[in-house]
Amino acid sequence: MARANDWTGKVMALVNGGNRAAAIAQIKVAPSVKDLQALQTVMKLSRLSGKWPDLDAAIADNLALLSSPRLHRSP
């Protein structure tokens, strides 16, 4: 049985702990679009969205990067 990924909770712990640089680094290596969307939802629900524009921009940028189709690279 697969274990639930608690990536969102770990990133929120970094944000709440005041370590935004580490949170942005984790956002840049997010495991999936689903995890980033969950983080964005948690940020909105906890009313932290808009408080730190750099975090909001990192989430939006990486959502766009992970959502877009990959360019084909020849071997």
Secondary structure, 3 states (H helix, E strand, C coil): CCCCCCHHHHHHHHHHCCCHHHHHHHHHCCCCHHHHHHHHHHHHHCCCCCCCHHHHHHHHHHHHHHHCCCCCCCC
